[in-house]
Structures are given as structure tokens and as C-alpha cells.
Amino acid sequence: MPFKNFKPAEKGLRKTLREYEELALRHIWEIGEEGVGSGKAWKNVNEKLGEGKSISRASI
């Protein structure tokens, strides 16, 4: 089975993750051991995605 999400032209996490997935991971890593709920992660990702882009809460 081929790895569909691998993008060799991209750098770092974007080789395998979508933009919103990378943003969510980075936010969770920033928070650290305290942890973060899905609602806060979703809100943060949508704010960072910028104008015209958004994800559903289920994506988190």
C-alpha cells in the first residue's frame, strides 16, 4: 500500500502532515505537560490557519 500523504518537496513535518495537523501538534508541544483540550487546540489551529481557512472540530 503506497504512502499517500508523503510529499517529498515539502520540508519538516509537512512531508507527512497537513498544515492543520502540524499546527495542532506544535500547539500541544508548546503547552507541554499541562496538556490541552481538543476545543482549545481547535480554536488555536483555526486562528493560525488564517483568513478563509478552517477545520472542523472533528479534525482535532
N, C-alpha and C positions, 0 to 999 in steps of 0.2 A: 504494500500500500504506500503510495507516494506521500511525502510530507507536503501538504497543500499550502500551508501558511509560511513556508520558508521563502524569504525574499533576499537573495544574495547581494543585491545592490544596496540594501539598507545597512545601517551601522548599529551596533549595540543591540539592545533589546528589540528594536524594530525589525530585526531579521526574522523574528518568530512571533512577535506580539503586535496586535493592533494598537493604534495610538491610545485609545482609551484604556486598554489593558496595562500599557506601560505607565500611564498617568496614575492609575489606581494603585499599582504596585509601589511606585515611588512615594505616593502619599502615605501608604501603610508603613513603608520603611521609615519615613520621616517621623511618624508618630512613635514608633518603636514599641517597647514592651507594654505601654499603656493600652495599645490596641485602638481600633476604630470600628464603629458600626457601619453597616452597609449604607445606611442613609447618609451619613457624613461623607463616606467615600464617594458615593454617587454625586452628591452636591459639589464636592471638590472637583471631581472629574469634569462635570458639566461646566463649571466656572472656568476651568483651564482649557477646555476644548475651544471656547470662544464662540464668536458670532456665527449663527447658522448651523452649528453642530451640537448634537446632544445624544445621549444614550438613555435607554430605559433603565429603570431601577433594577429590573431583572438581569441586566447585563453584568451587574456587580455581583 
